[in-house]
């Protein structure tokens, strides 16, 4: 699954030069998970990450390359939560190395969709997440109590990695939290859109829809993403028109 590799490279380029802190995966350091999304009222909030008016982005990318995701890792670009005292820019990007790639293409795709849903199963105490799939933003409200108790990206990253690794096809997870104001958050949203385009095109392909590129609404994506047309035509459709 190398369809997302160019997007991983674009992401790394965007974050090049930003001060980074890296933590290993230590499941016992995960923040308490309460099993459902907690309502944190505005009056109980310390501040918000990725709030309106601030930079915000959220997306997930897949690869089979051990060079791109060597190991389970939590990376923080910019200030951690304890060093933040007011609303801040925020992005959370996850890159997964998946090992389902020897399977049939369709099975690989189903695995990717299953893995994507993992993000809806992480409910850290005092950490209310609102995702906007329309504009690729993620907004988080942190409760004063969680802030006082020392909630951190290191702890939260362990929550996410634990959830993703429940899927046996996930070999390694890199969770990136970004609060530095320097990187281009709009550009991150563009990458998020491209990632969704790739996943939607895979849906089109695996639902067995048209193989006539000349009338296909996804042609722009397939023209840009290396390997997409080969994937579609490799599935065995007949009468393909370029
Ligand atoms: S390969 Fe052609 S038909 Fe298939 S999704 Fe891409 S543009 Fe559409």
Boltz pocket constraint, residues with backbone or C-beta under 6 A from the ligand:
constraints:
  - pocket:
      binder: B
      contacts: [[A, 201], [A, 204], [A, 205], [A, 210], [A, 211], [A, 212], [A, 213], [A, 214], [A, 216], [A, 217], [A, 218], [A, 219], [A, 220], [A, 222], [A, 228], [A, 229], [A, 232], [A, 233], [A, 241]]
      max_distance: 6.0
